[in-house]
Amino acid sequence: MRRQKASTMLQNSSITQGGLRVASPNGILAQSVAGGGPAVRVTGLQIVDGVLRITGTIDGDGVFEWSGSIDQEGATNLRGPVAITGQSGTLTVDAETLLRGVTKMLADLRVESGGKITAGNVIMEPNKITVGGVDGNSILSDSKLTFANGAELRAPGSGGVRLTYGTTNIFCDGTSAIVTSGTRRVIVTNAGFQFFGVPTKTPAATGLSTGAAHLDASGNLFRVS
């Protein structure tokens, strides 16, 4: 009887059939021995049907495979390559993201409605780019570049390019240049010049006959009529 009470029944024991049930509120205490030997060694499959709570450190060098969701709180440090794959899922980041290394995009980067990219004084939004400067913001949108002073540079769908400021605009289409200011217009082509809205002076004021062109000392052009 004394020998059975003093013996360690589970020391060097083996269970090949049935199982070991521990219903004590203290659970199973496995304590490492001197020299760093493992307290518990599992060489086969370990199944936990309840909650596995670890207050220390998980240390390993194998493969961690998981098929369910992971709810992680606190800081997470990942060292080494990280691959996120899958055609049906998405990576959703709701928090502020800080990238300190070089970032490469090997596919499309789409900025949806409500999103924008800011690089210094440059703000890129869907269908709109704003560039800040000492003279104000310049905005590129709808095939039109608008400057802070109200001037516009536009490329119409019909072709050419047009610069407009107030009632003055310059239009070029590759074969001609048209300069318009108010009711005055000059068209320049390889064939020559065309003038529209030219102011007039009388023959008496110029000493020229009707239909002649008169250029005064200031360089202003008049039609004699």
Accessible surface in RSA format (square Angstrom, percent):
REM  Atomic radii and reference values for relative SASA: ProtOr
REM  Chains: A
REM  Algorithm: Lee & Richards
REM  Probe-radius: 1.40
REM  Slices: 20
REM RES _ NUM      All-atoms   Total-Side   Main-Chain    Non-polar    All polar
REM                ABS   REL    ABS   REL    ABS   REL    ABS   REL    ABS   REL
RES MET A   1   164.29  85.1 123.61  81.8  40.68  96.8 109.81  93.4  54.48  72.2
RES ARG A   2   213.04  89.4 206.32 105.2   6.72  16.0  81.41 111.3 131.63  79.8
RES ARG A   3   204.67  85.9 195.02  99.4   9.65  23.0  79.21 108.3 125.46  76.0
RES GLN A   4   134.53  75.2 125.93  92.0   8.59  20.5  42.00  89.4  92.53  70.2
RES LYS A   5   168.16  82.0 133.30  81.8  34.86  83.0  86.68  78.0  81.48  86.8
RES ALA A   6    87.40  80.4  52.97  81.7  34.43  78.3  63.77  89.8  23.63  62.6
RES SER A   7    59.54  50.3  36.65  48.9  22.89  52.7  40.44  86.1  19.10  26.8
RES THR A   8    93.28  66.3  74.58  75.6  18.70  44.6  70.93  95.3  22.35  33.8
RES MET A   9   162.22  84.0 130.89  86.6  31.32  74.6 102.00  86.7  60.21  79.8
RES LEU A  10   122.28  68.1 108.17  77.4  14.12  35.5 108.42  76.1  13.86  37.3
RES GLN A  11   120.74  67.5  96.08  70.2  24.66  58.7  35.74  76.1  84.99  64.5
RES ASN A  12   148.48 102.4 100.36  97.0  48.13 115.9  39.38  94.8 109.10 105.5
RES SER A  13    63.79  53.9  28.77  38.4  35.02  80.7  24.87  53.0  38.92  54.5
RES SER A  14    97.54  82.4  60.75  81.1  36.79  84.7  46.87  99.8  50.66  71.0
RES ILE A  15    95.10  54.1  60.63  45.2  34.47  83.1  63.49  45.7  31.61  85.8
RES THR A  16   126.63  90.1  88.97  90.2  37.65  89.7  70.47  94.6  56.16  84.9
RES GLN A  17   159.64  89.3 137.90 100.8  21.74  51.8  47.85 101.8 111.79  84.8
RES GLY A  18    83.40 102.9   0.00   N/A  83.40 102.9  44.97 123.4  38.43  86.1
RES GLY A  19    67.45  83.2   0.00   N/A  67.45  83.2  29.83  81.9  37.62  84.3
RES LEU A  20   108.05  60.2  73.86  52.8  34.18  85.9  75.06  52.7  32.99  88.8
RES ARG A  21   205.95  86.5 174.99  89.2  30.96  73.7  75.77 103.6 130.18  78.9
RES VAL A  22    65.42  43.0  31.91  28.9  33.51  80.7  35.03  30.4  30.38  82.4
RES ALA A  23    73.05  67.2  34.21  52.8  38.84  88.4  43.81  61.7  29.24  77.4
RES SER A  24    55.79  47.1  37.76  50.4  18.03  41.5  34.39  73.2  21.41  30.0
RES PRO A  25   140.34 102.3  96.41  87.9  43.93 159.7 109.61  90.5  30.73 191.0
RES ASN A  26   134.40  92.7 105.13 101.6  29.28  70.5  30.50  73.4 103.90 100.4
RES GLY A  27    40.55  50.0   0.00   N/A  40.55  50.0  26.77  73.5  13.78  30.9
RES ILE A  28   129.47  73.7  94.85  70.7  34.62  83.4  97.77  70.4  31.69  86.0
RES LEU A  29   158.25  88.1 127.57  91.3  30.68  77.1 128.91  90.5  29.34  79.0
RES ALA A  30    44.40  40.8  16.03  24.7  28.37  64.5  21.82  30.7  22.58  59.8
RES GLN A  31   143.72  80.4 122.18  89.3  21.53  51.3  37.81  80.5 105.91  80.3
RES SER A  32    67.40  57.0  47.98  64.0  19.42  44.7  25.41  54.1  41.98  58.8
RES VAL A  33   105.59  69.5  93.78  84.9  11.81  28.5  99.93  86.8   5.66  15.3
RES ALA A  34   107.34  98.7  69.60 107.4  37.74  85.9  81.38 114.6  25.96  68.8
RES GLY A  35    88.98 109.7   0.00   N/A  88.98 109.7  43.44 119.2  45.54 102.0
RES GLY A  36    67.49  83.2   0.00   N/A  67.49  83.2  34.27  94.0  33.23  74.4
RES GLY A  37    24.72  30.5   0.00   N/A  24.72  30.5  21.78  59.8   2.94   6.6
RES PRO A  38    86.60  63.1  56.39  51.4  30.21 109.8  66.59  55.0  20.01 124.4
RES ALA A  39    45.40  41.7  14.34  22.1  31.06  70.7  17.54  24.7  27.87  73.8
RES VAL A  40    99.63  65.6  72.70  65.8  26.93  64.9  76.89  66.8  22.74  61.7
RES ARG A  41   175.29  73.6 141.87  72.3  33.42  79.6  48.83  66.7 126.46  76.6
RES VAL A  42    75.27  49.5  42.32  38.3  32.94  79.4  45.25  39.3  30.01  81.4
RES THR A  43   129.08  91.8  87.11  88.3  41.97 100.0  61.15  82.1  67.93 102.7
RES GLY A  44    60.51  74.6   0.00   N/A  60.51  74.6  38.72 106.3  21.79  48.8
RES LEU A  45   155.44  86.6 117.39  84.0  38.05  95.6 121.17  85.1  34.28  92.2
RES GLN A  46   116.20  65.0  89.92  65.7  26.28  62.6  29.08  61.9  87.11  66.1
RES ILE A  47   124.88  71.1  93.58  69.7  31.30  75.5  96.23  69.3  28.66  77.8
RES VAL A  48    70.06  46.1  38.95  35.3  31.11  75.0  42.79  37.2  27.26  73.9
RES ASP A  49   141.09  98.8  99.88  99.4  41.21  97.4  41.36  97.3  99.73  99.5
RES GLY A  50    62.25  76.8   0.00   N/A  62.25  76.8  35.35  97.0  26.89  60.2
RES VAL A  51   124.20  81.7  91.97  83.3  32.23  77.7  95.42  82.9  28.78  78.1
RES LEU A  52   119.58  66.6  92.32  66.0  27.26  68.5  92.94  65.3  26.64  71.7
RES ARG A  53   190.80  80.1 159.56  81.3  31.23  74.4  55.16  75.4 135.64  82.2
RES ILE A  54    86.02  48.9  53.64  40.0  32.38  78.0  56.47  40.7  29.55  80.2
RES THR A  55   134.96  96.0  94.31  95.6  40.65  96.9  67.82  91.1  67.14 101.5
RES GLY A  56    61.72  76.1   0.00   N/A  61.72  76.1  35.26  96.8  26.46  59.3
RES THR A  57   123.84  88.1  90.97  92.2  32.87  78.3  60.66  81.5  63.18  95.5
RES ILE A  58   138.95  79.1 109.03  81.2  29.92  72.1 112.63  81.1  26.33  71.4
RES ASP A  59   134.02  93.9  99.33  98.9  34.69  82.0  28.40  66.8 105.62 105.3
RES GLY A  60    69.61  85.8   0.00   N/A  69.61  85.8  36.52 100.2  33.09  74.1
RES ASP A  61   148.96 104.3 111.69 111.2  37.27  88.1  47.37 111.5 101.58 101.3
RES GLY A  62    70.06  86.4   0.00   N/A  70.06  86.4  36.70 100.7  33.36  74.7
RES VAL A  63   131.81  86.7  95.78  86.7  36.02  86.8  99.93  86.8  31.88  86.5
RES PHE A  64   159.86  80.0 130.64  80.9  29.22  76.0 133.94  81.2  25.91  74.2
RES GLU A  65   147.11  84.5 119.48  90.4  27.64  65.8  45.45  87.9 101.66  83.0
RES TRP A  66   157.23  63.1 116.65  56.5  40.58  95.3 121.38  64.7  35.85  58.2
RES SER A  67   125.60 106.1  82.57 110.2  43.03  99.1  53.75 114.5  71.85 100.7
RES GLY A  68    50.48  62.3   0.00   N/A  50.48  62.3  33.54  92.0  16.94  37.9
RES SER A  69   111.63  94.3  81.29 108.5  30.35  69.9  53.33 113.6  58.30  81.7
RES ILE A  70   119.27  67.9  84.38  62.9  34.88  84.1  87.36  62.9  31.91  86.6
RES ASP A  71   136.61  95.7 101.66 101.2  34.96  82.7  40.66  95.7  95.95  95.7
RES GLN A  72   112.31  62.8  83.89  61.3  28.42  67.7  30.50  64.9  81.81  62.0
RES GLU A  73   151.93  87.2 128.80  97.4  23.13  55.1  50.90  98.5 101.03  82.5
RES GLY A  74    67.82  83.6   0.00   N/A  67.82  83.6  40.54 111.2  27.28  61.1
RES ALA A  75   101.55  93.4  59.71  92.1  41.84  95.2  70.38  99.1  31.17  82.6
RES THR A  76    82.56  58.7  50.49  51.2  32.07  76.4  51.02  68.5  31.54  47.7
RES ASN A  77   111.49  76.9  84.63  81.8  26.87  64.7  15.69  37.8  95.80  92.6
RES LEU A  78   128.00  71.3  94.75  67.8  33.24  83.6  96.60  67.8  31.39  84.5
RES ARG A  79   209.48  88.0 170.70  87.0  38.78  92.3  78.01 106.6 131.47  79.7
RES GLY A  80    53.33  65.8   0.00   N/A  53.33  65.8  28.95  79.4  24.38  54.6
RES PRO A  81   146.19 106.5 111.06 101.2  35.13 127.7 122.51 101.1  23.67 147.1
RES VAL A  82    91.87  60.5  54.28  49.1  37.59  90.6  58.57  50.9  33.29  90.3
RES ALA A  83    91.67  84.3  55.93  86.3  35.75  81.3  61.29  86.3  30.39  80.5
RES ILE A  84   120.90  68.8  86.53  64.5  34.37  82.8  89.85  64.7  31.05  84.3
RES THR A  85   127.90  91.0  92.52  93.8  35.38  84.3  67.01  90.0  60.89  92.1
RES GLY A  86    55.74  68.7   0.00   N/A  55.74  68.7  30.02  82.4  25.72  57.6
RES GLN A  87   187.29 104.7 151.31 110.6  35.98  85.7  65.77 140.0 121.53  92.2
RES SER A  88   120.80 102.1  80.97 108.1  39.83  91.8  55.14 117.4  65.67  92.0
RES GLY A  89    52.41  64.6   0.00   N/A  52.41  64.6  36.97 101.4  15.44  34.6
RES THR A  90   129.54  92.1  90.09  91.3  39.45  94.0  77.72 104.4  51.82  78.3
RES LEU A  91   123.71  68.9  90.29  64.6  33.42  84.0  92.61  65.0  31.10  83.7
RES THR A  92   103.21  73.4  73.58  74.6  29.63  70.6  56.46  75.8  46.75  70.7
RES VAL A  93    90.54  59.6  57.73  52.3  32.80  79.0  61.22  53.2  29.31  79.5
RES ASP A  94   142.32  99.7  98.94  98.5  43.38 102.6  42.09  99.1 100.23 100.0
RES ALA A  95    77.46  71.2  58.75  90.7  18.71  42.6  68.24  96.1   9.22  24.4
RES GLU A  96   176.43 101.3 135.47 102.5  40.96  97.5  59.24 114.6 117.19  95.7
RES THR A  97    85.81  61.0  54.34  55.1  31.47  75.0  50.15  67.4  35.66  53.9
RES LEU A  98   128.82  71.7 102.08  73.0  26.75  67.2 102.77  72.2  26.05  70.1
RES LEU A  99   120.31  67.0  91.73  65.6  28.58  71.8  93.84  65.9  26.47  71.2
RES ARG A 100   213.77  89.8 170.46  86.9  43.31 103.1  72.13  98.6 141.64  85.8
RES GLY A 101    58.13  71.7   0.00   N/A  58.13  71.7  39.05 107.2  19.08  42.7
RES VAL A 102   141.06  92.8 103.94  94.1  37.12  89.4 109.78  95.4  31.28  84.8
RES THR A 103    82.84  58.9  51.92  52.6  30.92  73.7  48.11  64.6  34.74  52.5
RES LYS A 104   168.25  82.1 139.88  85.8  28.38  67.6  86.07  77.5  82.18  87.5
RES MET A 105   108.58  56.2  78.07  51.7  30.52  72.7  60.15  51.1  48.44  64.2
RES LEU A 106   175.43  97.7 133.32  95.4  42.11 105.9 139.93  98.3  35.49  95.5
RES ALA A 107    83.15  76.5  59.69  92.1  23.46  53.4  71.10 100.1  12.06  31.9
RES ASP A 108   120.60  84.5  95.66  95.2  24.95  59.0  20.39  48.0 100.21  99.9
RES LEU A 109   112.84  62.8  83.17  59.5  29.66  74.6  83.76  58.8  29.08  78.3
RES ARG A 110   185.50  77.9 158.89  81.0  26.61  63.4  61.86  84.5 123.65  74.9
RES VAL A 111    48.88  32.2  27.07  24.5  21.80  52.5  30.28  26.3  18.60  50.4
RES GLU A 112   117.19  67.3 111.36  84.2   5.83  13.9  59.53 115.1  57.66  47.1
RES SER A 113   111.49  94.2  81.77 109.1  29.73  68.5  45.69  97.3  65.80  92.2
RES GLY A 114    84.64 104.4   0.00   N/A  84.64 104.4  44.45 122.0  40.20  90.0
RES GLY A 115    30.25  37.3   0.00   N/A  30.25  37.3  26.40  72.4   3.86   8.6
RES LYS A 116   125.52  61.2  97.61  59.9  27.91  66.5  49.01  44.1  76.51  81.5
RES ILE A 117    62.04  35.3  58.89  43.9   3.15   7.6  62.04  44.7   0.00   0.0
RES THR A 118    83.89  59.7  53.25  54.0  30.65  73.0  44.80  60.2  39.09  59.1
RES ALA A 119    57.71  53.1  43.71  67.5  14.00  31.8  52.13  73.4   5.58  14.8
RES GLY A 120    72.28  89.1   0.00   N/A  72.28  89.1  43.66 119.8  28.62  64.1
RES ASN A 121   106.85  73.7  92.57  89.5  14.28  34.4  14.39  34.6  92.46  89.4
RES VAL A 122    46.39  30.5  46.39  42.0   0.00   0.0  46.39  40.3   0.00   0.0
RES ILE A 123    52.28  29.8  52.12  38.8   0.16   0.4  52.12  37.5   0.16   0.4
RES MET A 124    67.30  34.9  66.47  44.0   0.83   2.0  33.78  28.7  33.52  44.4
RES GLU A 125    63.10  36.2  52.72  39.9  10.38  24.7   5.97  11.6  57.12  46.6
RES PRO A 126    48.42  35.3  26.89  24.5  21.53  78.3  36.46  30.1  11.96  74.3
RES ASN A 127   137.57  94.9 110.52 106.8  27.05  65.1  41.21  99.2  96.36  93.1
RES LYS A 128    79.46  38.8  75.50  46.3   3.96   9.4  26.29  23.7  53.17  56.6
RES ILE A 129    61.09  34.8  60.71  45.2   0.38   0.9  60.71  43.7   0.38   1.0
RES THR A 130    15.31  10.9  15.31  15.5   0.00   0.0  12.37  16.6   2.95   4.5
RES VAL A 131    68.21  44.9  66.72  60.4   1.48   3.6  66.72  58.0   1.48   4.0
RES GLY A 132    19.38  23.9   0.00   N/A  19.38  23.9   9.08  24.9  10.30  23.1
RES GLY A 133    48.94  60.4   0.00   N/A  48.94  60.4  31.26  85.8  17.68  39.6
RES VAL A 134   156.61 103.1 116.16 105.2  40.45  97.5 124.72 108.4  31.89  86.5
RES ASP A 135   128.30  89.9 104.33 103.8  23.97  56.7  42.16  99.2  86.14  85.9
RES GLY A 136    34.71  42.8   0.00   N/A  34.71  42.8  26.77  73.5   7.95  17.8
RES ASN A 137    82.23  56.7  73.53  71.1   8.70  20.9   8.14  19.6  74.09  71.6
RES SER A 138    26.69  22.6  26.01  34.7   0.68   1.6   8.76  18.6  17.94  25.1
RES ILE A 139    57.30  32.6  56.77  42.3   0.53   1.3  56.77  40.9   0.53   1.4
RES LEU A 140    82.46  45.9  80.34  57.5   2.12   5.3  80.34  56.4   2.12   5.7
RES SER A 141    36.26  30.6  32.57  43.5   3.69   8.5  15.95  34.0  20.31  28.5
RES ASP A 142   112.64  78.9  92.07  91.6  20.57  48.7  33.51  78.9  79.13  78.9
RES SER A 143    77.84  65.8  52.87  70.6  24.98  57.5  27.18  57.9  50.66  71.0
RES LYS A 144    49.07  23.9  48.06  29.5   1.01   2.4  10.27   9.2  38.80  41.3
RES LEU A 145    49.61  27.6  49.28  35.3   0.34   0.9  49.28  34.6   0.34   0.9
RES THR A 146    37.44  26.6  36.69  37.2   0.75   1.8  31.28  42.0   6.17   9.3
RES PHE A 147    74.32  37.2  70.24  43.5   4.08  10.6  70.29  42.6   4.02  11.5
RES ALA A 148    56.32  51.8  17.34  26.8  38.99  88.7  24.87  35.0  31.45  83.3
RES ASN A 149   100.29  69.2  70.53  68.2  29.76  71.7  41.70 100.4  58.60  56.6
RES GLY A 150    45.37  55.9   0.00   N/A  45.37  55.9  30.36  83.3  15.01  33.6
RES ALA A 151    11.42  10.5  11.42  17.6   0.00   0.0  11.42  16.1   0.00   0.0
RES GLU A 152    52.62  30.2  52.28  39.6   0.34   0.8   6.36  12.3  46.26  37.8
RES LEU A 153    68.15  38.0  64.70  46.3   3.46   8.7  64.70  45.4   3.46   9.3
RES ARG A 154    82.39  34.6  81.43  41.5   0.96   2.3  24.43  33.4  57.96  35.1
RES ALA A 155    56.15  51.6  47.89  73.9   8.27  18.8  47.89  67.4   8.27  21.9
RES PRO A 156    34.88  25.4  22.31  20.3  12.57  45.7  28.14  23.2   6.74  41.9
RES GLY A 157    92.35 113.9   0.00   N/A  92.35 113.9  46.63 128.0  45.72 102.4
RES SER A 158   115.59  97.7  66.28  88.5  49.31 113.6  58.39 124.3  57.20  80.1
RES GLY A 159    34.70  42.8   0.00   N/A  34.70  42.8  33.09  90.8   1.61   3.6
RES GLY A 160    30.08  37.1   0.00   N/A  30.08  37.1  10.64  29.2  19.44  43.5
RES VAL A 161    61.79  40.7  60.98  55.2   0.81   2.0  60.98  53.0   0.81   2.2
RES ARG A 162    84.70  35.6  83.92  42.8   0.78   1.9  20.75  28.4  63.95  38.8
RES LEU A 163    75.05  41.8  73.19  52.4   1.86   4.7  73.19  51.4   1.86   5.0
RES THR A 164    41.49  29.5  41.03  41.6   0.46   1.1  34.59  46.5   6.89  10.4
RES TYR A 165   123.88  57.8 119.75  68.1   4.14  10.8  82.78  62.2  41.10  50.7
RES GLY A 166    66.60  82.1   0.00   N/A  66.60  82.1  41.00 112.5  25.60  57.3
RES THR A 167   109.41  77.8  91.69  93.0  17.73  42.2  78.20 105.0  31.21  47.2
RES THR A 168    54.15  38.5  53.04  53.8   1.11   2.6  36.38  48.9  17.77  26.9
RES ASN A 169    29.14  20.1  28.12  27.2   1.02   2.5   1.17   2.8  27.98  27.0
RES ILE A 170    71.36  40.6  69.35  51.7   2.01   4.9  69.35  49.9   2.01   5.5
RES PHE A 171    29.73  14.9  29.73  18.4   0.00   0.0  29.73  18.0   0.00   0.0
RES CYS A 172    49.48  37.4  47.88  53.4   1.59   3.7  17.80  45.1  31.67  34.2
RES ASP A 173    67.78  47.5  41.09  40.9  26.69  63.1  15.19  35.7  52.60  52.5
RES GLY A 174    81.49 100.5   0.00   N/A  81.49 100.5  43.39 119.1  38.10  85.3
RES THR A 175   105.62  75.1  90.51  91.8  15.11  36.0  81.85 109.9  23.76  35.9
RES SER A 176    22.32  18.9  12.96  17.3   9.37  21.6  11.09  23.6  11.23  15.7
RES ALA A 177    31.07  28.6  30.56  47.2   0.51   1.2  30.56  43.0   0.51   1.3
RES ILE A 178    39.15  22.3  39.15  29.2   0.00   0.0  39.15  28.2   0.00   0.0
RES VAL A 179    61.89  40.7  60.23  54.5   1.67   4.0  60.23  52.3   1.67   4.5
RES THR A 180    16.53  11.8  16.47  16.7   0.06   0.1  14.18  19.0   2.35   3.6
RES SER A 181    54.37  45.9  50.41  67.3   3.97   9.1  22.49  47.9  31.88  44.7
RES GLY A 182    48.04  59.2   0.00   N/A  48.04  59.2  30.81  84.5  17.24  38.6
RES THR A 183   116.38  82.8  94.00  95.3  22.38  53.3  87.28 117.2  29.10  44.0
RES ARG A 184   117.32  49.3 116.62  59.4   0.69   1.7  44.00  60.1  73.32  44.4
RES ARG A 185   107.13  45.0 105.30  53.7   1.83   4.4   9.29  12.7  97.84  59.3
RES VAL A 186    45.44  29.9  45.44  41.1   0.00   0.0  45.44  39.5   0.00   0.0
RES ILE A 187    28.79  16.4  28.48  21.2   0.32   0.8  28.48  20.5   0.32   0.9
RES VAL A 188    55.57  36.6  53.28  48.2   2.29   5.5  53.28  46.3   2.29   6.2
RES THR A 189    51.54  36.7  38.18  38.7  13.35  31.8  34.16  45.9  17.38  26.3
RES ASN A 190   161.32 111.2 122.73 118.6  38.59  92.9  38.54  92.8 122.77 118.7
RES ALA A 191   105.61  97.1  60.07  92.7  45.54 103.6  71.64 100.9  33.97  90.0
RES GLY A 192    28.12  34.7   0.00   N/A  28.12  34.7  26.90  73.8   1.22   2.7
RES PHE A 193   137.81  68.9 109.20  67.6  28.61  74.4 109.20  66.2  28.61  81.9
RES GLN A 194    95.96  53.7  91.93  67.2   4.03   9.6  30.67  65.3  65.29  49.5
RES PHE A 195    99.57  49.8  73.89  45.8  25.69  66.8  73.89  44.8  25.69  73.5
RES PHE A 196    97.58  48.8  91.57  56.7   6.02  15.7  95.19  57.7   2.39   6.8
RES GLY A 197    38.62  47.6   0.00   N/A  38.62  47.6  25.28  69.4  13.34  29.9
RES VAL A 198    35.92  23.6  21.15  19.2  14.77  35.6  23.28  20.2  12.64  34.3
RES PRO A 199    47.60  34.7  40.24  36.7   7.36  26.8  47.60  39.3   0.00   0.0
RES THR A 200    67.68  48.1  45.90  46.5  21.77  51.9  13.85  18.6  53.83  81.4
RES LYS A 201    65.83  32.1  58.72  36.0   7.11  16.9  35.40  31.9  30.43  32.4
RES THR A 202    73.52  52.3  73.16  74.2   0.36   0.9  66.02  88.7   7.50  11.3
RES PRO A 203    48.49  35.3  45.89  41.8   2.60   9.5  46.18  38.1   2.32  14.4
RES ALA A 204   101.04  92.9  60.96  94.1  40.08  91.2  72.94 102.7  28.10  74.4
RES ALA A 205    75.77  69.7  33.10  51.1  42.67  97.1  44.05  62.0  31.72  84.0
RES THR A 206    26.21  18.6   0.19   0.2  26.02  62.0   5.23   7.0  20.98  31.7
RES GLY A 207    68.76  84.8   0.00   N/A  68.76  84.8  37.15 101.9  31.61  70.8
RES LEU A 208    69.88  38.9  63.39  45.3   6.50  16.3  67.88  47.7   2.01   5.4
RES SER A 209    83.88  70.9  70.96  94.7  12.92  29.8  50.44 107.4  33.44  46.8
RES THR A 210    99.82  71.0  74.14  75.2  25.68  61.2  55.38  74.4  44.44  67.2
RES GLY A 211    61.52  75.9   0.00   N/A  61.52  75.9  31.13  85.4  30.39  68.1
RES ALA A 212    30.39  27.9  20.16  31.1  10.22  23.3  29.64  41.7   0.74   2.0
RES ALA A 213    75.66  69.6  50.34  77.7  25.32  57.6  51.03  71.9  24.63  65.2
RES HIS A 214    40.21  22.0  38.89  27.0   1.32   3.4  26.52  27.3  13.69  15.9
RES LEU A 215   114.81  63.9  90.66  64.9  24.15  60.7  90.66  63.7  24.15  65.0
RES ASP A 216    34.81  24.4  24.43  24.3  10.37  24.5  17.06  40.1  17.75  17.7
RES ALA A 217   118.77 109.2  67.68 104.4  51.09 116.2  80.97 114.0  37.80 100.1
RES SER A 218    95.07  80.3  56.42  75.3  38.65  89.0  28.09  59.8  66.99  93.8
RES GLY A 219    47.44  58.5   0.00   N/A  47.44  58.5  24.05  66.0  23.39  52.4
RES ASN A 220    77.91  53.7  73.81  71.3   4.10   9.9  13.82  33.3  64.09  61.9
RES LEU A 221    55.79  31.1  47.54  34.0   8.26  20.8  47.54  33.4   8.26  22.2
RES PHE A 222    31.63  15.8  31.17  19.3   0.46   1.2  31.17  18.9   0.46   1.3
RES ARG A 223   120.32  50.5 119.76  61.1   0.55   1.3  45.23  61.8  75.08  45.5
RES VAL A 224     0.14   0.1   0.00   0.0   0.14   0.3   0.00   0.0   0.14   0.4
RES SER A 225    56.39  47.7  30.38  40.5  26.01  59.9  36.03  76.7  20.36  28.5
END  Absolute sums over single chains surface
CHAIN  1 A    20489.7      14412.8       6076.9      11568.8       8920.9
END  Absolute sums over all chains
TOTAL         20489.7      14412.8       6076.9      11568.8       8920.9
